Amino acid sequence: MPSQLNTGGSVTLDVTGAGTVYLSPALPGVTWVVNQVSCITSTNISGTTTFQFYYPSVADVYFQGGSYSGNQDTDTDINLVVFYGSQLIGVWAGGDSGAIATMSILGTFTAPGNP
């Protein structure tokens, strides 16, 4: 039976306002089903912050969703299966240098022996 998935990761945006977060199942055999991806930044003074997320690598063909504000936004129109050994990647651009950017995900996960 699937269990609740609620995890995330943060990055400090560099001098150009860019940063990347990588999230993936930590154990072999674990599979995530991601239904919601959210983003937030500690500041958004620039007003030009954007956020995009990709699976399994950063390329236009793997674009899954994003936010024009890059801050306090949520994408719920997804049903993305993430396998061990692959990663969901969140990318910020145009943000405030030094701001903390966080990508959070919600969904379910299945582990070996817990079908």
C-alpha positions in Angstrom: 0.0 0.0 0.0 1.5 3.4 -0.9 2.5 5.8 1.8 2.4 9.6 2.0 5.3 11.4 0.3 6.1 14.9 1.7 9.6 16.0 1.1 11.7 18.9 -0.3 15.0 20.5 -0.8 16.6 23.9 -0.7 19.4 25.8 -2.3 20.9 29.3 -1.8 20.6 31.3 -5.0 24.0 32.3 -6.5 25.1 35.9 -7.4 23.0 35.6 -10.7 19.9 34.5 -8.7 20.1 30.9 -10.0 20.0 27.7 -8.2 19.1 24.0 -8.6 17.5 21.4 -6.3 17.6 17.7 -7.0 15.1 15.3 -5.3 15.1 11.5 -5.7 14.1 8.3 -3.9 17.0 7.4 -1.6 16.7 3.6 -1.6 16.7 1.0 -4.3 13.2 -0.2 -5.2 11.5 3.0 -3.9 9.1 4.7 -6.4 7.5 8.1 -6.0 4.3 9.3 -7.6 4.4 13.1 -7.4 1.1 14.9 -7.5 2.2 18.4 -6.4 5.3 20.5 -6.8 5.6 23.8 -4.9 8.3 26.5 -4.8 9.1 29.3 -2.4 12.0 31.7 -2.0 13.0 33.6 1.2 12.9 36.9 -0.7 11.7 38.0 -4.2 12.8 41.6 -4.4 13.9 41.3 -8.0 10.4 40.3 -9.1 11.9 38.4 -12.0 12.3 35.0 -10.4 11.2 32.0 -12.4 11.0 28.3 -11.4 10.9 25.3 -13.7 11.0 21.6 -12.9 12.2 18.7 -15.0 12.3 15.0 -15.0 14.7 13.1 -15.5 17.1 15.8 -16.7 17.2 19.5 -17.5 16.2 19.8 -21.2 13.2 21.3 -22.9 11.9 17.9 -23.8 11.8 16.9 -20.1 10.0 20.1 -18.9 7.2 19.2 -16.5 6.0 22.5 -15.1 6.9 25.7 -13.4 6.1 29.2 -12.2 6.6 32.7 -13.6 6.9 34.1 -10.1 9.3 31.3 -8.8 7.8 32.0 -5.4 4.9 30.8 -3.4 3.4 28.8 -6.3 2.1 25.3 -6.6 1.6 23.0 -9.6 -1.0 20.3 -9.0 -1.7 19.2 -12.5 0.8 16.4 -12.5 1.1 12.7 -12.0 4.8 12.0 -12.3 6.4 8.6 -11.5 10.0 9.0 -10.2 12.1 5.9 -9.9 15.2 5.3 -7.7 18.3 6.4 -9.6 16.5 9.3 -11.4 15.7 12.7 -10.1 13.2 15.5 -10.1 15.1 18.8 -10.7 13.9 22.3 -9.7 15.6 25.2 -11.4 15.4 28.9 -10.3 16.6 31.9 -12.4 16.5 35.6 -12.0 16.0 35.5 -8.2 17.6 37.5 -5.4 21.3 36.6 -4.8 21.6 34.8 -1.4 17.9 34.0 -1.2 16.9 30.5 0.0 14.8 28.7 -2.6 12.8 25.6 -1.7 11.1 23.0 -3.8 8.5 20.8 -2.0 6.7 17.8 -3.4 3.6 15.8 -2.3 2.4 12.5 -3.5 2.9 8.8 -2.5 5.7 6.4 -2.4 6.0 2.6 -2.6 8.8 0.7 -1.1 9.9 -2.9 -1.6 7.7 -5.2 0.4 5.0 -2.5 0.5 3.3 -2.8 -2.9 
